[in-house]
Amino acid sequence: MNVTIKQLKAFVAVAKTRSFAEAAELVYLSQPALSIAIKNLEETVGGTLLARSTRTLALTPEGEAFYPVAERLLADWDDAMLELHNLFSLKRGKLSIAAMPSFAGQQLPSVLGGYRQLYPDINVTVQDVVAEAVVEMVRSGRVEVGIAFLPDSSIDDLNFETLFEDRFVVALPADHPLLEKDAITWNQLKSYPFIALQRPSSIREVIERTLEEKKFNLNIELESHQLITIIRMVVCGLGVSVVPSLCIPQIEQLGGQWRPLKAPVITRKVGIFTRKRYPLSAAATAMIDVLRKGEFQLE
């Protein structure tokens, strides 16, 4: 059974006005076109809905029963079209994103501020998780957009767009002797207890791989799963560490110090993850546009 919106509107207009002339004006149809729409509706449903005579126009019992149903269907249709329009025009909607803590805590708030100014009616949920979890949340469809380091593992099923390149720095306690240096080499770190991220960690992997190429070993004495915990350990004087420059604000806020790292320098790309072959919502597309325009101040 194929009943069209045009037929429903024609029937409701006639039922409301009890006049083909007035109904035709309401639905912007000619009277012959209105009559055809009603006739096609009656043929589709299998019976007469309007009782016509030269002087009167009335609803049949079946027409009386169908009238409130048709009104409700049209109201639901209008509501659905308005909701869809609001989603596309970003007047309503929801967006879930994931971001690694070093980005979520420092860079993301300003991005969200700009997004909220443009689209105040979009509800945004932020998942603050480690970089590896960001990738998996995007891959599984739990979030539409992820911001994290580019991993060494395969991401053939994902899109990645670079936002900026993060250069790692040395995190130091406030009174550390290496603060006399303008920049610090790995060889100079060799004499001090090193605090590292626990495996599996993409940051740990890139550091170890870089040092293996230089045939250099670290004196790892403490490990943690979170960068913020490592920074707190450093500030408390338990050792030194190498962290992304995204962490510089946290180092300074906690009372620590930092210096550029050299010989060798380590960098990682930070960017946007989305799923291939899955269209993005209007809200997600708008978020990516805001991210692209962001000015990310690092060291």
Steps between C-alpha positions, in 0.01 A plus 500: 500500500655827384339810651684824430540811715331697222190277522487528879527878485228516238264284706562690826448836326166387355391342829586821687338749260225279349571689179708396202559864406631600844698177538670554164623841619629353828715236329594710196336267247250558226156354566545229232836402652339492846221276376751262341699481827184411697393246237843331506491487880158336500612247239806418711306447824219315320198716577331839504613757755292795381130504422443752224179648364418812305429688824685327781839352576526270799730232635392139484523304830831364378609852413403625847706222658798568274498881538672519844744229395594695187546818707730315739701353213550844347601646838753218548631561149542873566674428830733252330589747224563776754722269707694398190538863394626592847757220486634613164494867600671411831216641708471167678707186530754299695868435441736259673875549465806343663829672574821396674536670842794723404286653223166483682631683804690780326405555136144368476322749730574793268384290204176418680457867588518597134266217405244599764500859378411382152267213595365556854223242465724201423560274801865388503628203701878472543667167578833580667701179437855395414607529137467129429142499632414802283583302187296199613198713593496653153552161338206348691270793424460601866612852403496676163819701544823425685810712568821316581853416391541315171575140609763275351245222454280473191206737468391397149137508612527858628558846361774709663551873447802666661430806714857565618825326595587471867868515600583318823662684792680405822295536819711594804456588868528871581851467650657254257864562392413445132301823506831675435478364144304676224428161345564149629636194322405141569855434610464764773187323629691175539618577853153561646208272590258495209120483534326337202151417381402138549468269202299486280542866420564662163715767669707234676539312172621801302752591771634146524519459124688828461749409772550147365606653170759702693598195708412689817337362817298693758522454876125442551420487872131596509206446265143629480203468268421875494715794393359721775616248761847497346514879515401496867774245571752724323389807693539303825864432409466128426672525164485656154291419197442577135145606412315666211518880498120489536578432866695823556205685658452213746871496585496873574169491688635229733820694569738306276735615227576384147766529235508418127629153416769438241736234368272350387186710478173303524181621335151356458216608274177596675187492293136414438375143467174408326368176355532427131184410306277650771345843435539760773212689657472873437606558861818292455587671172463838669726389787772396256477839329551673837797273578660581165481870576647461850830660591676250724773666701766253614854576612 
